């Protein structure tokens, strides 16, 4: 059961980080705070980088499901 709690904490952190990066990327693309061209380039890079923690969160969620199903079979 501790394994699931640790995975849940990891999932929440990764998902939060990915969501925050995604939001920051969109904000750079929409508001353009550092100039027109620089904001578009920076926003696009941050937007693409946000998919790394989001994909890791997806993989963690899949592992959590496998662990939960495995523990339910033993009970």
N, C-alpha and C positions, 0 to 999 in steps of 0.2 A: 504494500500500500504506500510505503514511503517513496517508492520509485515513481508512482503515479503523481504524487504531490510535487516531486522534483521536476518531473516532465511538465506538469501544469504550470509551474512557476516559469520554467524556461519558455514554454509556449507563450505565456502572457507577455514576457519581456520582449521576445522576438516580434510578436504581433504588434505590440505597442511601438517598438522602434520602427518597424516597417511602415506602420500607419503614419507615424510622425514624419518620416522621411517623405512619404508620398504627399502628405499635406504641404510640407515645405517646398517640394518640387512644384506642386500646383501653384502655390503662392508666388514663387519666383516667376513662373510663366505668366500669371495673371497680372500681378502688381508691378513687376519689373523694377525692383528697388535699386538695382546697381547698373542701370542703363539698359537700353533696349537689347542689344546683341549679347552682352555679357549675361544678362538675366535669363535670356532664352537658352543659352548654352549651359549655364549653371543649373537651371531648372530641369533641363533635359537630362543632365548627368545625375542629378539627385533623384529624379524620377526613376531612372533606370536602376540606380543603386538601391532603391527602396524594395525592389523585387527580391534581393538576396535574403534579407531577414524574413520577408513574407514567405518565401519558398521554404526556408528552414523551419518556420512555424508550421507550415503545412505538413512537412515531413515529421515533425515532432507530434503533431496531432494524429497522424496515421499510426505512429509507434504507440501512442497512448491508447488508441483503439485496440491495437493488437494485444497490448499488455492487459487491458481491461477484459477483453474477451477470454484471454488465456486464464486469468484469475477466476473468472466466473465459471469456467469449465471445471476447475479443481474443486469448487465449493459444492 
